[in-house]
Amino acid sequence: MATNPRIELVIEDEETETKRCFTHSRVQGEGLVLQIAVSLSCLYVPDGETSTGQQKFRLYSDDEIIERTFALSDRLLSESVKRGYAVEVPPYETLKKKNSSMGFSNR
């Protein structure tokens, strides 16, 4: 089973000729990341003053968008879990255990 902190690729070997393959999401947040990135890409931020003393603005750079997007989404997901608005799903193997108090039963 290949894993990363957010998504697991599960391949179950069956007795039959077919194998069961699916993804098990540990955290749902991909849409949130995209929404934040799109929002930040349209924002202007202060960038000094013009020669006449007026405020000058610029768009966020690509690196700033990426850094702020993931900082905000990580913080928002953590706070959502802390406040009970979201849950972090345990690894598939934990859910599959026979005596697990949550999740799937073993076949």
C-alpha positions, -999 to 999 in steps of 0.1 A, spaced: 0 0 0 15 34 -10 8 62 13 12 99 19 -2 120 48 -35 128 29 -42 100 5 -36 63 5 -37 40 -25 -51 7 -14 -46 -25 -34 -62 -56 -19 -52 -90 -31 -83 -111 -34 -85 -149 -37 -102 -145 -71 -85 -132 -102 -96 -96 -95 -78 -71 -73 -96 -43 -56 -79 -9 -60 -91 24 -46 -80 56 -29 -87 63 7 -87 100 15 -73 109 49 -81 146 47 -106 164 24 -90 197 15 -81 198 -21 -110 221 -30 -101 244 -2 -65 247 -14 -77 256 -49 -102 281 -37 -76 299 -15 -51 299 -44 -76 314 -68 -86 340 -43 -50 351 -36 -42 353 -73 -67 381 -77 -56 402 -46 -35 433 -48 -10 440 -20 7 472 -11 40 477 -28 54 511 -17 45 544 -30 46 561 -64 67 592 -71 37 613 -62 33 597 -28 3 575 -37 0 539 -26 14 515 -52 0 479 -55 10 447 -71 -4 411 -74 11 384 -52 40 365 -68 36 328 -76 58 318 -47 38 341 -23 5 326 -35 18 290 -30 33 298 4 2 316 17 -22 291 2 -8 261 20 -2 280 52 -38 291 53 -53 258 42 -32 238 68 -42 262 95 -78 262 85 -80 224 83 -62 220 117 -86 245 133 -116 228 117 -106 194 132 -100 211 166 -134 227 166 -152 196 153 -161 209 118 -139 182 102 -123 149 111 -90 133 101 -97 98 89 -74 71 103 -53 50 79 -71 23 60 -54 -6 78 -67 8 111 -102 10 98 -100 -25 84 -90 -42 116 -115 -66 129 -117 -52 164 -116 -16 153 -143 5 170 -149 24 138 -148 17 101 -150 -14 80 -153 -50 91 -128 -75 79 -142 -98 52 
